Amino acid sequence: MKILSSSQIRAVDAYTIEHEPISSIDLMERAAEACVDWINNNFFGCRKIAVFAGPGNNGGDGLAIARMLHEMKYEVSVYMLTESGCLLPDALINYQRLRDIIVLTEDTMPELTPPTVIIDALFGTGLSRPLDGLAAKTVSHINNSKCIVVSIDMPSGLFCEDNTDNNPFGIIYACYTLTFQQPKLSFFFAENEDYFGKLEILDIGISAEAIENQESKYFVLEQEDISGYIQPRKKFAHKGDFGHACIVAGSSGMMGSCVLASEACLRSGAGLVTARIPKSERLIVQTAVPEAIVSCYGSDCKDNYFFYQFDDTRMYSAIGIGPGIGKRPDKKLALTILFYGNKEDSYFSGKLVLDADALNIISEKEEMVKDLPHNTIITPHPKEFDRLFGISENGYQRHLKQIEMAQKYSVFIVLKGAHTSIATPDGYCFFNITGNPGMATPGSGDVLTGIIVSLLAQGLSPFQAACAGVWLHGQAGDFAARKKGQQALIARDIIKNIGKTFVKLNNKLSIEKNINN
């Protein structure tokens, strides 16, 4: 699913009106009907509605919603931010269809008390400057009420993309946002969460051809995308067909990282998984993950690791390194050998995933950031990202830097968060919408690393493995949350549900195959 800018949204609306054909006022009616259906389904028991409408098409949507709710016997009050003579044509038509309009002035702010539900239709995607004056005072008045607020398309005052210089006191705090057709870019950043509340995407029949014709570098990952990357296994397949993954993880007191990453790697389908670990900790992995091969380094003395003495890396289809390894000098040397090789060994030329302490080590050596092997996948959380590339003012600015750094160093950057995003070397960015807050738990990132390494080992490209790994990880977390609840969810619950996620994808593949046949 594409994410479009505010100007592109206007373009697809215009294309829909011209080519469907449908008049702009009828498209407004269609949008209002979708909102009314949602409002009626969710607030049927609350019959008192206050609609705040602005001068543009968003206000026109609000006026149409008010009329339809009134016809359904809701007690509707409408408050206009402007005189009728200042309305855009479609908004004016809906204004003329209503009676008992109240025009807001600073002296006529209505009293707003529960159980009134407020419909915010003041400003939509076309807003280009921070709100001030009466508009800002109206927003403040709504925010100070204790009523449920439902915003139409966008919370009034919030910009579609960059809100860095916006006025935070001039933005509606919505409980729900009913956005049309596709999510807006600003919905994917943590600093905006309190503004849009719970997001509902309503299909209002915007032309699919118009959306397809718009060029965008922003996308939302969907199941249909991922099912194309995961192919069913052939009857005569054997473990050698599904790659050999290496997980370099863990240290004294941190072996859980290796256990989680290795088991997730196995559960995601890798043919062979080798855990590269300190010899002194081998019993932990051999007991917890007996299906994994254990490759040890160092002696039984925990202070004598010789971590850098890698086996021949040519046997591995993909290597994941970093979870729980610490930042000792020998760990830094191991990364150096993987990047550059040494007198005895050439550098690793296969597929590479760097996470956790591997990223922390690199962040301390600027030359290693510059020498990240091309097409490497790195999986930082926001603080790790800031250590690597510098502190960002907010999520949007970090996002811009993510895209810039992915292009600059020709790597795939998986920036973990509520909507984990994948930035590609060619400047595209893909946002994930699976997953839930229960996955903010120790070891969740180790599980993601294991999944991505497994998919790489099985032959997926770095782009496919990053996107599919993130989606599968989030979907497994969603299955786990349904059974355990978000508060009780732990990383092992995610692993236990990886299989269920693959079943869902395989069922999708079977249905598509039957349809195509």
Kinemage of the C-alpha trace (Angstrom):
@kinemage 1
@onewidth
@group {chain A} dominant
@subgroup {mainchain}
@vectorlist {calphas} color= white
{ca met a 1} P 0.000 0.000 0.000
{ca lys a 2} L 1.390 3.392 -1.009
{ca ile a 3} L 1.614 6.324 1.363
{ca leu a 4} L 0.894 9.566 -0.470
{ca ser a 5} L 1.738 13.182 0.275
{ca ser a 6} L -0.963 15.827 0.757
{ca ser a 7} L -0.481 17.075 -2.813
{ca gln a 8} L -0.760 13.535 -4.182
{ca ile a 9} L -3.960 12.995 -2.186
{ca arg a 10} L -5.483 16.007 -3.918
{ca ala a 11} L -4.322 14.645 -7.268
{ca val a 12} L -5.934 11.225 -6.795
{ca asp a 13} L -9.166 12.851 -5.622
{ca ala a 14} L -9.203 14.967 -8.779
{ca tyr a 15} L -8.424 11.943 -10.969
{ca thr a 16} L -11.250 9.954 -9.340
{ca ile a 17} L -13.706 12.795 -9.937
{ca glu a 18} L -12.640 13.151 -13.568
{ca his a 19} L -12.375 9.500 -14.595
{ca glu a 20} L -14.922 7.534 -12.543
{ca pro a 21} L -16.829 9.783 -13.200
{ca ile a 22} L -18.203 11.154 -9.961
{ca ser a 23} L -18.810 14.724 -8.900
{ca ser a 24} L -16.757 16.131 -6.067
{ca ile a 25} L -19.885 16.629 -3.960
{ca asp a 26} L -20.847 12.974 -4.440
{ca leu a 27} L -17.336 11.867 -3.456
{ca met a 28} L -17.789 13.950 -0.321
{ca glu a 29} L -21.098 12.151 0.301
{ca arg a 30} L -19.355 8.807 -0.075
{ca ala a 31} L -16.707 9.796 2.484
{ca ala a 32} L -19.361 11.064 4.891
{ca glu a 33} L -21.377 7.848 4.566
{ca ala a 34} L -18.320 5.765 5.481
{ca cys a 35} L -17.725 7.924 8.560
{ca val a 36} L -21.377 7.811 9.602
{ca asp a 37} L -21.425 4.015 9.340
{ca trp a 38} L -18.380 3.826 11.620
{ca ile a 39} L -19.788 6.373 14.095
{ca asn a 40} L -23.160 4.647 14.224
{ca asn a 41} L -21.535 1.233 14.779
{ca asn a 42} L -19.274 2.502 17.542
{ca phe a 43} L -21.396 5.158 19.308
{ca phe a 44} L -24.941 3.959 18.763
{ca gly a 45} L -25.793 4.401 22.442
{ca cys a 46} L -24.524 7.974 22.545
{ca arg a 47} L -27.001 10.164 20.681
{ca lys a 48} L -25.526 13.624 21.290
{ca ile a 49} L -23.066 14.833 18.637
{ca ala a 50} L -21.177 18.127 18.258
{ca val a 51} L -19.695 18.724 14.811
{ca phe a 52} L -16.977 21.351 14.352
{ca ala a 53} L -16.580 22.253 10.684
{ca gly a 54} L -13.981 24.395 8.938
{ca pro a 55} L -14.136 26.290 5.650
{ca gly a 56} L -12.653 23.638 3.353
{ca asn a 57} L -13.569 20.184 2.082
{ca asn a 58} L -12.867 18.650 5.469
{ca gly a 59} L -15.535 20.966 6.851
{ca gly a 60} L -17.813 19.872 4.015
{ca asp a 61} L -17.305 16.259 5.104
{ca gly a 62} L -18.283 17.282 8.639
{ca leu a 63} L -21.437 19.053 7.477
{ca ala a 64} L -22.508 16.030 5.433
{ca ile a 65} L -21.858 13.805 8.452
{ca ala a 66} L -23.970 16.126 10.615
{ca arg a 67} L -26.877 15.980 8.167
{ca met a 68} L -26.803 12.185 7.923
{ca leu a 69} L -26.586 11.703 11.690
{ca his a 70} L -29.490 14.132 12.161
{ca glu a 71} L -31.553 12.063 9.735
{ca met a 72} L -30.730 9.018 11.889
{ca lys a 73} L -32.269 10.800 14.902
{ca tyr a 74} L -29.003 11.816 16.574
{ca glu a 75} L -29.100 15.098 18.493
{ca val a 76} L -26.621 17.064 16.382
{ca ser a 77} L -25.166 20.532 16.990
{ca val a 78} L -22.992 22.119 14.312
{ca tyr a 79} L -20.389 24.807 14.943
{ca met a 80} L -18.833 26.630 12.002
{ca leu a 81} L -15.427 28.233 12.202
{ca thr a 82} L -16.240 30.689 9.428
{ca glu a 83} L -19.070 32.574 7.744
{ca ser a 84} L -20.829 30.732 4.906
{ca gly a 85} L -19.497 33.191 2.346
{ca cys a 86} L -15.971 31.929 2.955
{ca leu a 87} L -16.746 28.247 2.339
{ca leu a 88} L -15.389 26.239 -0.580
{ca pro a 89} L -18.109 25.254 -3.103
{ca asp a 90} L -18.753 21.683 -1.889
{ca ala a 91} L -18.720 22.733 1.744
{ca leu a 92} L -21.200 25.496 0.875
{ca ile a 93} L -23.567 22.959 -0.714
{ca asn a 94} L -23.592 20.909 2.473
{ca tyr a 95} L -23.987 24.097 4.515
{ca gln a 96} L -27.113 24.968 2.553
{ca arg a 97} L -28.527 21.496 3.242
{ca leu a 98} L -28.404 22.136 6.994
{ca arg a 99} L -30.409 24.316 9.319
{ca asp a 100} L -29.621 25.813 12.730
{ca ile a 101} L -25.944 26.449 12.007
{ca ile a 102} L -24.002 28.178 14.778
{ca val a 103} L -21.032 30.288 13.708
{ca leu a 104} L -18.239 30.275 16.225
{ca thr a 105} L -16.799 33.459 17.621
{ca glu a 106} L -14.545 33.860 20.628
{ca asp a 107} L -17.664 34.691 22.653
{ca thr a 108} L -19.758 31.711 21.516
{ca met a 109} L -17.625 28.710 22.420
{ca pro a 110} L -20.155 25.966 23.233
{ca glu a 111} L -20.184 24.052 26.471
{ca leu a 112} L -18.855 20.554 25.807
{ca thr a 113} L -19.524 17.807 28.336
{ca pro a 114} L -19.773 14.018 28.144
{ca pro a 115} L -21.502 12.018 26.830
{ca thr a 116} L -21.319 14.332 23.792
{ca val a 117} L -19.146 12.936 20.992
{ca ile a 118} L -17.198 15.643 19.139
{ca ile a 119} L -16.638 15.313 15.391
{ca asp a 120} L -13.539 17.267 14.390
{ca ala a 121} L -13.851 18.385 10.756
{ca leu a 122} L -12.055 21.717 11.027
{ca phe a 123} L -9.022 21.094 8.803
{ca gly a 124} L -7.795 18.123 6.787
{ca thr a 125} L -4.809 17.158 4.652
{ca gly a 126} L -4.585 20.518 2.899
{ca leu a 127} L -3.338 22.407 5.969
{ca ser a 128} L 0.076 23.965 5.364
{ca arg a 129} L 0.692 26.270 8.354
{ca pro a 130} L 0.253 26.056 12.142
{ca leu a 131} L -3.131 27.082 13.478
{ca asp a 132} L -3.502 30.385 15.293
{ca gly a 133} L -6.227 32.824 16.275
{ca leu a 134} L -9.774 31.521 16.567
{ca ala a 135} L -8.838 28.168 14.996
{ca ala a 136} L -6.193 27.514 17.683
{ca lys a 137} L -8.612 28.635 20.429
{ca thr a 138} L -11.271 26.293 19.104
{ca val a 139} L -8.810 23.400 19.098
{ca ser a 140} L -7.801 24.243 22.669
{ca his a 141} L -11.461 24.390 23.718
{ca ile a 142} L -12.099 20.930 22.242
{ca asn a 143} L -8.946 19.499 23.823
{ca asn a 144} L -9.935 20.835 27.239
{ca ser a 145} L -13.277 19.076 27.116
{ca lys a 146} L -13.529 15.551 28.464
{ca cys a 147} L -15.517 14.374 25.472
{ca ile a 148} L -14.608 11.643 23.008
{ca val a 149} L -13.173 13.296 19.882
{ca val a 150} L -13.383 11.717 16.418
{ca ser a 151} L -11.269 13.426 13.760
{ca ile a 152} L -12.187 13.163 10.092
{ca asp a 153} L -9.260 12.220 7.818
{ca met a 154} L -6.693 14.134 9.936
{ca pro a 155} L -6.670 15.604 13.439
{ca ser a 156} L -7.088 19.322 12.784
{ca gly a 157} L -3.760 21.110 12.955
{ca leu a 158} L -1.627 18.033 12.211
{ca phe a 159} L 0.369 18.108 8.976
{ca cys a 160} L 0.540 15.065 6.696
{ca glu a 161} L 4.321 14.840 6.802
{ca asp a 162} L 6.696 17.038 8.809
{ca asn a 163} L 5.412 18.493 12.090
{ca thr a 164} L 8.801 19.615 13.419
{ca asp a 165} L 7.887 23.306 13.309
{ca asn a 166} L 4.187 22.843 14.010
{ca asn a 167} L 2.407 24.401 16.979
{ca pro a 168} L 1.778 21.509 19.424
{ca phe a 169} L -0.934 23.545 21.172
{ca gly a 170} L -2.826 24.010 17.904
{ca ile a 171} L -3.481 20.323 17.164
{ca ile a 172} L -6.532 18.267 18.096
{ca tyr a 173} L -5.979 15.364 20.489
{ca ala a 174} L -8.314 12.846 18.854
{ca cys a 175} L -9.452 9.611 20.456
{ca tyr a 176} L -10.107 8.214 16.969
{ca thr a 177} L -9.069 9.306 13.499
{ca leu a 178} L -11.123 8.135 10.519
{ca thr a 179} L -8.704 8.563 7.657
{ca phe a 180} L -9.636 8.007 4.035
{ca gln a 181} L -8.236 5.222 1.857
{ca gln a 182} L -4.616 5.229 3.088
{ca pro a 183} L -2.630 6.209 6.179
{ca lys a 184} L -0.722 9.488 6.178
{ca leu a 185} L 3.026 9.584 6.774
{ca ser a 186} L 2.781 11.503 10.056
{ca phe a 187} L 0.779 8.624 11.591
{ca phe a 188} L 3.956 6.509 11.735
{ca phe a 189} L 5.934 8.649 14.187
{ca ala a 190} L 5.753 8.390 17.960
{ca glu a 191} L 5.621 12.140 18.568
{ca asn a 192} L 2.221 12.273 16.821
{ca glu a 193} L 0.547 9.329 18.556
{ca asp a 194} L -1.379 11.431 21.084
{ca tyr a 195} L -2.906 13.487 18.277
{ca phe a 196} L -4.494 10.771 16.140
{ca gly a 197} L -5.357 8.186 18.823
{ca lys a 198} L -6.733 4.970 17.382
{ca leu a 199} L -6.517 4.970 13.600
{ca glu a 200} L -9.279 3.633 11.354
{ca ile a 201} L -8.733 3.495 7.586
{ca leu a 202} L -11.979 3.848 5.620
{ca asp a 203} L -12.297 2.821 1.980
{ca ile a 204} L -14.208 5.511 0.113
{ca gly a 205} L -13.622 4.180 -3.396
{ca ile a 206} L -10.734 6.387 -4.511
{ca ser a 207} L -9.508 5.287 -7.943
{ca ala a 208} L -6.970 2.467 -7.642
{ca glu a 209} L -5.578 3.528 -11.017
{ca ala a 210} L -4.996 7.052 -9.725
{ca ile a 211} L -3.098 5.738 -6.712
{ca glu a 212} L -1.069 3.399 -8.917
{ca asn a 213} L -0.095 6.324 -11.157
{ca gln a 214} L 1.374 8.275 -8.255
{ca glu a 215} L 5.074 7.705 -7.652
{ca ser a 216} L 5.911 7.268 -3.995
{ca lys a 217} L 8.915 6.113 -2.031
{ca tyr a 218} L 6.740 5.241 0.967
{ca phe a 219} L 4.815 1.994 1.382
{ca val a 220} L 2.984 -0.036 4.017
{ca leu a 221} L 3.861 -3.743 4.154
{ca glu a 222} L 0.873 -6.007 3.602
{ca gln a 223} L 0.377 -9.759 3.740
{ca glu a 224} L 0.043 -9.874 -0.046
{ca asp a 225} L 3.578 -8.513 -0.365
{ca ile a 226} L 5.084 -11.060 2.013
{ca ser a 227} L 3.260 -14.114 0.648
{ca gly a 228} L 5.077 -13.596 -2.637
{ca tyr a 229} L 8.455 -14.015 -0.920
{ca ile a 230} L 7.692 -17.236 0.987
{ca gln a 231} L 7.417 -20.245 -1.302
{ca pro a 232} L 5.975 -23.645 -0.280
{ca arg a 233} L 8.482 -26.452 0.084
{ca lys a 234} L 8.828 -29.134 -2.573
{ca lys a 235} L 8.117 -32.742 -1.667
{ca phe a 236} L 11.706 -33.936 -2.140
{ca ala a 237} L 13.386 -30.998 -0.400
{ca his a 238} L 16.031 -31.654 2.263
{ca lys a 239} L 17.716 -29.490 4.882
{ca gly a 240} L 20.575 -28.659 2.549
{ca asp a 241} L 18.117 -26.784 0.333
{ca phe a 242} L 17.355 -24.214 3.019
{ca gly a 243} L 20.736 -22.739 3.781
{ca his a 244} L 23.167 -22.693 6.675
{ca ala a 245} L 22.744 -19.764 9.063
{ca cys a 246} L 25.264 -18.683 11.666
{ca ile a 247} L 24.201 -16.839 14.814
{ca val a 248} L 27.056 -15.098 16.645
{ca ala a 249} L 25.514 -14.078 19.934
{ca gly a 250} L 25.741 -14.268 23.694
{ca ser a 251} L 28.384 -13.979 26.377
{ca ser a 252} L 28.596 -14.832 30.066
{ca gly a 253} L 25.269 -13.838 31.613
{ca met a 254} L 23.768 -12.971 28.218
{ca met a 255} L 23.325 -16.391 26.614
{ca gly a 256} L 19.569 -15.922 26.415
{ca ser a 257} L 20.214 -13.701 23.391
{ca cys a 258} L 21.834 -16.592 21.554
{ca val a 259} L 19.130 -19.058 22.582
{ca leu a 260} L 16.340 -16.776 21.362
{ca ala a 261} L 18.015 -15.818 18.084
{ca ser a 262} L 19.022 -19.418 17.298
{ca glu a 263} L 15.606 -20.898 18.025
{ca ala a 264} L 13.862 -18.147 16.032
{ca cys a 265} L 16.243 -18.876 13.155
{ca leu a 266} L 15.331 -22.569 13.247
{ca arg a 267} L 11.604 -21.889 13.598
{ca ser a 268} L 11.778 -19.653 10.520
{ca gly a 269} L 12.961 -22.492 8.316
{ca ala a 270} L 16.762 -22.421 8.018
{ca gly a 271} L 18.151 -25.840 7.054
{ca leu a 272} L 21.101 -25.636 9.431
{ca val a 273} L 21.814 -23.199 12.235
{ca thr a 274} L 25.203 -22.850 13.878
{ca ala a 275} L 25.478 -20.922 17.142
{ca arg a 276} L 28.945 -19.377 17.501
{ca ile a 277} L 29.424 -19.017 21.263
{ca pro a 278} L 32.000 -19.012 24.083
{ca lys a 279} L 33.092 -22.564 24.934
{ca ser a 280} L 32.347 -21.953 28.595
{ca glu a 281} L 28.654 -21.386 27.765
{ca arg a 282} L 28.115 -24.294 25.381
{ca leu a 283} L 25.908 -26.384 27.695
{ca ile a 284} L 23.301 -23.629 27.818
{ca val a 285} L 22.762 -23.615 24.056
{ca gln a 286} L 23.097 -27.389 23.619
{ca thr a 287} L 20.438 -27.882 26.277
{ca ala a 288} L 18.065 -25.078 25.288
{ca val a 289} L 18.372 -25.457 21.499
{ca pro a 290} L 19.485 -29.037 20.776
{ca glu a 291} L 18.645 -28.635 17.077
{ca ala a 292} L 21.417 -26.051 16.646
{ca ile a 293} L 25.032 -26.849 15.847
{ca val a 294} L 27.367 -25.360 18.452
{ca ser a 295} L 30.669 -23.846 17.356
{ca cys a 296} L 32.820 -22.763 20.298
{ca tyr a 297} L 35.696 -20.374 20.698
{ca gly a 298} L 38.086 -19.868 23.604
{ca ser a 299} L 38.877 -22.113 26.551
{ca asp a 300} L 36.827 -22.887 29.634
{ca cys a 301} L 38.317 -19.778 31.216
{ca lys a 302} L 35.804 -16.984 30.667
{ca asp a 303} L 38.557 -14.369 30.334
{ca asn a 304} L 40.298 -16.175 27.456
{ca tyr a 305} L 37.820 -16.005 24.606
{ca phe a 306} L 39.825 -15.595 21.393
{ca phe a 307} L 36.471 -14.701 19.869
{ca tyr a 308} L 38.030 -13.565 16.616
{ca gln a 309} L 39.127 -17.067 15.564
{ca phe a 310} L 36.231 -17.687 13.209
{ca asp a 311} L 35.661 -20.991 11.476
{ca asp a 312} L 35.694 -20.907 7.683
{ca thr a 313} L 32.841 -18.499 7.008
{ca arg a 314} L 32.358 -19.799 3.465
{ca met a 315} L 30.150 -22.594 4.818
{ca tyr a 316} L 27.512 -20.098 5.924
{ca ser a 317} L 24.730 -18.748 3.718
{ca ala a 318} L 24.136 -15.861 6.134
{ca ile a 319} L 25.587 -14.604 9.406
{ca gly a 320} L 23.835 -12.644 12.145
{ca ile a 321} L 26.063 -11.085 14.767
{ca gly a 322} L 25.548 -8.888 17.781
{ca pro a 323} L 22.884 -9.911 20.325
{ca gly a 324} L 24.452 -10.077 23.762
{ca ile a 325} L 28.085 -10.306 22.646
{ca gly a 326} L 29.308 -7.297 24.633
{ca lys a 327} L 31.966 -4.842 23.464
{ca arg a 328} L 35.245 -6.492 24.531
{ca pro a 329} L 38.260 -5.899 22.255
{ca asp a 330} L 38.049 -9.436 20.840
{ca lys a 331} L 34.477 -8.757 19.685
{ca lys a 332} L 35.661 -5.664 17.855
{ca leu a 333} L 38.373 -7.727 16.183
{ca ala a 334} L 35.803 -10.292 15.061
{ca leu a 335} L 33.805 -7.606 13.285
{ca thr a 336} L 36.964 -6.254 11.721
{ca ile a 337} L 37.731 -9.689 10.259
{ca leu a 338} L 34.180 -10.046 8.914
{ca phe a 339} L 34.443 -6.639 7.236
{ca tyr a 340} L 38.026 -6.665 6.011
{ca gly a 341} L 39.491 -10.190 6.451
{ca asn a 342} L 43.023 -10.805 7.738
{ca lys a 343} L 46.204 -12.500 6.603
{ca glu a 344} L 44.715 -15.980 7.014
{ca asp a 345} L 41.104 -15.374 6.023
{ca ser a 346} L 39.252 -13.321 3.466
{ca tyr a 347} L 36.355 -11.175 4.595
{ca phe a 348} L 32.861 -12.642 4.670
{ca ser a 349} L 31.231 -11.999 1.296
{ca gly a 350} L 27.840 -13.478 2.112
{ca lys a 351} L 24.681 -12.022 3.608
{ca leu a 352} L 25.131 -10.220 6.908
{ca val a 353} L 22.832 -8.962 9.685
{ca leu a 354} L 24.190 -6.673 12.413
{ca asp a 355} L 22.277 -6.031 15.618
{ca ala a 356} L 22.672 -4.871 19.217
{ca asp a 357} L 26.308 -4.890 20.442
{ca ala a 358} L 27.627 -5.228 16.891
{ca leu a 359} L 26.028 -1.863 16.179
{ca asn a 360} L 27.321 -0.393 19.434
{ca ile a 361} L 30.860 -1.466 18.509
{ca ile a 362} L 30.558 0.052 15.044
{ca ser a 363} L 29.205 3.314 16.457
{ca glu a 364} L 32.500 3.780 18.327
{ca lys a 365} L 34.596 3.373 15.172
{ca glu a 366} L 33.568 5.836 12.479
{ca glu a 367} L 35.618 4.068 9.798
{ca met a 368} L 33.591 0.886 10.338
{ca val a 369} L 30.326 2.722 9.712
{ca lys a 370} L 31.755 3.916 6.418
{ca asp a 371} L 32.900 0.392 5.547
{ca leu a 372} L 29.657 -1.468 6.220
{ca pro a 373} L 29.542 -4.180 3.540
{ca his a 374} L 27.042 -3.291 0.828
{ca asn a 375} L 23.576 -4.814 1.276
{ca thr a 376} L 24.185 -5.541 4.946
{ca ile a 377} L 21.023 -5.434 7.066
{ca ile a 378} L 21.334 -3.463 10.295
{ca thr a 379} L 18.544 -3.548 12.881
{ca pro a 380} L 18.930 -0.659 15.355
{ca his a 381} L 16.351 0.605 17.802
{ca pro a 382} L 16.162 4.432 17.965
{ca lys a 383} L 18.930 4.878 20.561
{ca glu a 384} L 21.278 2.563 18.669
{ca phe a 385} L 20.448 4.451 15.487
{ca asp a 386} L 21.280 7.772 17.150
{ca arg a 387} L 24.609 6.386 18.377
{ca leu a 388} L 25.439 5.317 14.840
{ca phe a 389} L 24.316 8.360 12.894
{ca gly a 390} L 23.764 11.208 15.348
{ca ile a 391} L 20.874 12.376 17.499
{ca ser a 392} L 17.626 13.366 15.759
{ca glu a 393} L 15.114 15.907 17.016
{ca asn a 394} L 12.099 13.624 16.555
{ca gly a 395} L 10.892 10.511 14.797
{ca tyr a 396} L 10.326 12.243 11.480
{ca gln a 397} L 13.834 13.697 11.404
{ca arg a 398} L 15.275 10.278 12.359
{ca his a 399} L 13.262 8.762 9.537
{ca leu a 400} L 14.735 11.188 7.001
{ca lys a 401} L 18.216 10.354 8.275
{ca gln a 402} L 17.420 6.638 8.043
{ca ile a 403} L 16.681 6.974 4.337
{ca glu a 404} L 19.744 9.160 3.805
{ca met a 405} L 22.111 6.732 5.576
{ca ala a 406} L 20.696 3.685 3.803
{ca gln a 407} L 21.477 5.347 0.482
{ca lys a 408} L 24.839 6.720 1.582
{ca tyr a 409} L 26.200 3.379 2.802
{ca ser a 410} L 24.197 1.060 0.491
{ca val a 411} L 22.690 -0.889 3.382
{ca phe a 412} L 19.214 -1.868 4.537
{ca ile a 413} L 18.290 -0.131 7.792
{ca val a 414} L 15.564 -1.791 9.841
{ca leu a 415} L 14.611 0.900 12.363
{ca lys a 416} L 12.709 -0.898 15.113
{ca gly a 417} L 9.667 0.596 16.795
{ca ala a 418} L 5.872 0.578 16.868
{ca his a 419} L 5.927 0.745 13.058
{ca thr a 420} L 9.312 -0.776 12.249
{ca ser a 421} L 10.502 0.696 8.966
{ca ile a 422} L 12.899 -0.644 6.341
{ca ala a 423} L 14.938 1.906 4.388
{ca thr a 424} L 16.589 0.609 1.218
{ca pro a 425} L 19.762 1.660 -0.627
{ca asp a 426} L 17.638 3.055 -3.472
{ca gly a 427} L 15.765 5.462 -1.204
{ca tyr a 428} L 12.493 3.631 -0.546
{ca cys a 429} L 10.954 3.130 2.872
{ca phe a 430} L 8.495 0.440 3.972
{ca phe a 431} L 6.473 0.679 7.196
{ca asn a 432} L 5.186 -2.357 9.065
{ca ile a 433} L 1.740 -2.436 10.669
{ca thr a 434} L 1.865 -5.859 12.341
{ca gly a 435} L 2.995 -6.070 15.963
{ca asn a 436} L 1.856 -4.571 19.255
{ca pro a 437} L 3.244 -2.850 22.392
{ca gly a 438} L 3.582 -6.203 24.181
{ca met a 439} L 6.597 -6.866 21.956
{ca ala a 440} L 8.512 -4.131 23.783
{ca thr a 441} L 10.107 -6.836 25.902
{ca pro a 442} L 13.677 -8.148 26.393
{ca gly a 443} L 14.772 -10.499 23.619
{ca ser a 444} L 12.200 -9.415 21.051
{ca gly a 445} L 14.934 -7.881 18.890
{ca asp a 446} L 17.021 -11.078 19.157
{ca val a 447} L 14.063 -13.015 17.775
{ca leu a 448} L 13.806 -10.591 14.838
{ca thr a 449} L 17.504 -11.037 14.081
{ca gly a 450} L 17.087 -14.817 14.028
{ca ile a 451} L 14.110 -14.628 11.668
{ca ile a 452} L 15.863 -12.318 9.201
{ca val a 453} L 19.082 -14.386 9.176
{ca ser a 454} L 17.017 -17.524 8.550
{ca leu a 455} L 15.235 -15.994 5.570
{ca leu a 456} L 18.527 -14.764 4.136
{ca ala a 457} L 20.027 -18.251 4.484
{ca gln a 458} L 17.056 -19.704 2.599
{ca gly a 459} L 17.810 -17.518 -0.405
{ca leu a 460} L 15.706 -14.411 0.033
{ca ser a 461} L 17.342 -11.157 -1.008
{ca pro a 462} L 18.270 -8.681 1.744
{ca phe a 463} L 15.238 -6.579 0.809
{ca gln a 464} L 12.857 -9.538 0.894
{ca ala a 465} L 14.325 -10.932 4.114
{ca ala a 466} L 14.140 -7.584 5.907
{ca cys a 467} L 10.520 -6.933 4.888
{ca ala a 468} L 9.305 -10.499 5.407
{ca gly a 469} L 11.216 -10.847 8.680
{ca val a 470} L 9.715 -7.686 10.139
{ca trp a 471} L 6.184 -8.618 9.044
{ca leu a 472} L 6.443 -12.210 10.314
{ca his a 473} L 7.912 -11.050 13.620
{ca gly a 474} L 5.051 -8.592 14.158
{ca gln a 475} L 2.367 -11.073 13.103
{ca ala a 476} L 3.754 -13.732 15.459
{ca gly a 477} L 3.690 -11.105 18.210
{ca asp a 478} L 0.050 -10.352 17.418
{ca phe a 479} L -0.880 -14.027 17.680
{ca ala a 480} L 0.997 -14.209 20.995
{ca ala a 481} L -0.751 -11.123 22.379
{ca arg a 482} L -4.182 -12.546 21.582
{ca lys a 483} L -3.375 -15.585 23.704
{ca lys a 484} L -1.200 -14.109 26.470
{ca gly a 485} L -2.173 -10.449 26.548
{ca gln a 486} L 0.288 -7.656 25.888
{ca gln a 487} L 1.506 -7.249 29.457
{ca ala a 488} L 2.396 -10.936 29.856
{ca leu a 489} L 3.989 -11.375 26.437
{ca ile a 490} L 7.664 -12.420 26.394
{ca ala a 491} L 10.074 -13.077 23.535
{ca arg a 492} L 9.612 -16.845 23.667
{ca asp a 493} L 5.900 -16.335 23.017
{ca ile a 494} L 6.794 -14.701 19.718
{ca ile a 495} L 8.921 -17.708 18.737
{ca lys a 496} L 6.107 -20.110 19.652
{ca asn a 497} L 3.819 -18.341 17.190
{ca ile a 498} L 6.187 -18.148 14.207
{ca gly a 499} L 4.775 -21.439 12.940
{ca lys a 500} L 1.210 -20.118 13.097
{ca thr a 501} L 2.318 -17.119 11.050
{ca phe a 502} L 3.785 -19.343 8.338
{ca val a 503} L 0.559 -21.390 8.312
{ca lys a 504} L -1.354 -18.155 7.662
{ca leu a 505} L 0.946 -17.291 4.760
{ca asn a 506} L 0.855 -20.830 3.335
{ca asn a 507} L -2.952 -20.830 3.448
{ca lys a 508} L -2.903 -17.558 1.533
{ca leu a 509} L -0.582 -19.118 -1.054
{ca ser a 510} L -2.853 -22.159 -1.441
{ca ile a 511} L -5.920 -19.979 -2.006
{ca glu a 512} L -4.098 -17.870 -4.605
{ca lys a 513} L -2.807 -20.989 -6.358
{ca asn a 514} L -6.311 -22.462 -6.582
{ca ile a 515} L -7.706 -19.182 -7.918
{ca asn a 516} L -4.967 -18.939 -10.562
{ca asn a 517} L -5.556 -22.530 -11.630
